[in-house]
Amino acid sequence: MNASKTASAFDHLGDHQSVLVLQGGGALGAYQAGVYEALSEAGHAPDWVAGISIGAINAAIIAGNAPAERVARLRAFWQGVSQELLYKLDCGNGFARRAFNEASSAWAATFGVPGFFTPRVPTPLPEWPNEIGRLSFYDTAPLRQTLLELVDFDRINHGETRFAVGAVNMMTGNFIYFDNRSERRIGPEHVMASGALPPGFPPVEIDGEWYWDGGLVSNTPLQYVLDNRSPCEMTVFQVDLFPSRGAVPKTMADIAQREKDIRFSSRTRMNTDLSKQLQKMRAAAQRLARKLPEELRDDPDLAHLLGCRPAGAVAVMHLINRPRGYETMSKDYEFSRMTFTEHWEAGKADALWSLDKPDWTGRHLKPDEIMTFDLAADRPVNGH
């Protein structure tokens, strides 16, 4: 793709940019689909979608379809991967529900997930040599076919919506973003690389290099978005699947789940705090420039300080898939239809609740200010 043509595709952004940022988290990604449905109903069409792992898959479905078709395509994906586990319990969050979730995640681990991954038979042993593209417990060839059926990659590469997904170079350990604003043509392999979490999924080869899941280094693309944004006002819908905050564990199962939440939860506050500091540095450099004599205003050091952060206020709506009493450490590969539906509905409800809160609708940001809103934490659930 020609870089100049790609850049011109984004010239319509003007003085405001809307971005959807999607964290990785496997089966929990249905929550993000629910959030997107709410945003779509409220008239929020993102100019840019960025994702990691399952967030990359959701991002590809969104950016790779016309706005009127996106929710239907998301639902087709999530109904497809949950089609083998349709049983529904009429119970709450007790032992029976936890047992059901453990059983359904064990089913996925044993037999795979339709349209996503299948187990390798025989299961590779630790010392068995094999081709690098087969060094995993599961084969993700079904995911490639699913992406080709649900995503129009020509639309992604045309650049109507900016699209970026993160992965890790297996050999160097370096993080990379595959961005349709670059000269690189995006295909299903870039999305699959972003979700190639070892040892479950195999690395993906792209241009002679091998890539793994971006969540190994950073499970959210928020920092990439803040560092590469246009110099304008920005609204970010940051959708996290693992909560950074949680209760004190009471069992070993709770320990395992809490460890996973901490390991994969995004560092949204750290990212926004760093960006705030850079914004303050830029503002200080602007004040300094006005005080300097004319002959010093072209100093390269001053130019570097002035360019450390694009101008424009940033409002971040932080939507978090918070824990439920029935979930365990296997929640990110529990693909039952019942749980998928609950995650989707929770994401939609959290987004609608947040969009209607006065703190959001009445927000007033100062120039270059970055403000984060976590508004769904007090949303009543099941009447509580």
Salt bridges, closest charged atoms under 4 A:
GLU37 OE1 - ARG75 NH2 3.54
GLU37 OE1 - LYS348 NZ 3.67
GLU41 OE2 - LYS348 NZ 2.94
ASP154 OD1 - ARG185 NH2 2.43
GLU160 OE1 - ARG155 NH1 2.71
ASP179 OD2 - ARG162 NH2 2.74
GLU189 OE1 - ARG144 NH1 3.77
GLU189 OE2 - HIS190 ND1 3.76
ASP207 OD2 - ARG184 NH1 3.12
ASP227 OD1 - ARG309 NH2 3.22
ASP240 OD2 - HIS318 NE2 2.59
GLU259 OE2 - ARG263 NE 2.68
ASP261 OD2 - ARG258 NH1 3.91
ASP261 OD1 - LYS331 NZ 2.78
GLU294 OE1 - ARG297 NH1 3.48
GLU327 OE2 - ARG324 NH1 3.97
GLU327 OE2 - HIS343 NE2 3.04
ASP332 OD1 - LYS260 NZ 2.91
GLU342 OE1 - ARG97 NH2 2.93
ASP350 OD1 - ARG379 NE 2.55
ASP368 OD2 - ARG282 NH1 3.21
ASP374 OD2 - ARG322 NH2 2.66
ASP378 OD2 - LYS357 NZ 3.33
